[in-house]
Amino acid sequence: MSDVAKCPTCGSYSKIKVKEGEGEGETTYQAVQDEEAFKKIQQLKKAMDKFKMKADQLEKELEELKSKHS
C-alpha cells in the first residue's frame, strides 16, 4: 500500500514517494483520485469480510470444543 500524506501545497491527500539521491531525499506528491480510493476501500472491505468469516468460524469451532470438554 502506498504512503499517504497531506500535500503541503494544496492540502489534499496524496500518495507520496521519496526518491533517495545525493543529500536529502526528494518527496513527490500525487493526488489520490476518488476512483482509486474507492477501489482500495472495496478491497479492504472484502478482506475484512473474509477475516470476519474466518473469525466467526473459529469462534464456533472453539465453542464446540469447549462444550465437548465440559
Protein Blocks (a to p, Z undefined) as FASTA:
>chain_A
ZZddddfklopacdddddddehiaddddddddfklmmmmmmmmmmmmmmmmmmmmmmmmm
mmmmmmmmZZ
